[in-house]
Amino acid sequence: MLFQCISTQMSITIMQLGNHGVVEQHGFARNRLWSVDESPPLPDTTSDCHIDLILKQSEEDMKTWPHSYELRLQVALSPRGDLILTSRIKNKNADGKPFQFTFAYHTYFSVSDISEVRVEGLDTLDYHDNLQSKIRCTEQGDAVVFESEVDRIYLSAPPKIVTIDHEKKRTFVLRKKELPDVVVWNPWDRKAKAMPDFGAEEYKCMLCVGAARIEKPITLRPGEEWQGRQEISPVPSSYSSGLLDPEMIQQMQRI
């Protein structure tokens, strides 16, 4: 099952990523109490298995980010097992003021051994290295592999990114829309031990790969709405970013 392969630590970053902004670390949306959306927009999926959530500004939020907004999230599971996240953010300011924000999904994958995992589709891309004062670097390898702490924002990434777990013979394809960047993070041993909500050895069996919009923030005028989407598909372990499309592989398996 797909949900068994993804940690429950799936969160949304709105307003900023890490300390790339003026509000709290990773923004405030992930730390707020959401409500079930009683009047959601028409779904983007034909799946009957979905939930619609909504978050609106609170008095506490207005102290640090004085804007009126609606943030909607639809979480859907397709008939073939794809996990689809669709987010909508609308400017509800009555004073005519625009606002600007960045956005990221924090998708925590459960992996067998981080040293046996590779992320494909990011080769030759520029990225900001948060371990080196956010300097801009260029990916030199044909895939991202893990031998130490990694905290990067890959810029203008293709719409399809692949995470391959060799030991578990499991592969995930991440597809994204209106989210040009990709966050890749693993804290490794030293930082894991220093994090109060992270087990000292848990870095060995997790990896964060998520679609984002960081380099070029989104600006919305009152009444305008932005929509972003991330889809995660489980495919056979032999799949890689340059080979067959997952839909074609699954069709072949049903023959």
Secondary structure, 3 states (H helix, E strand, C coil): CCHHHECCCCEEEECCCCCCCCCCCCECHHHCCCEECCCCCCCCCCCCCEEEEEEECCHHHHHHCCCCEEEEEEEEECCCCCEEEEEEEEECCCCCCCEEEEEEEECEEECCCHHHEEEECCCCCEEEEHHHCCEEEECCCCCEECCCCEEEEECCCCCEEEEEECCCCEEEEEEEECCCEEEEEECHHHHHHHCCCCCCCHHHHEEEEEEEEEEEEEEECCCCEEEEEEEEEEEECCCCCCCCCHHHHHHHHHC
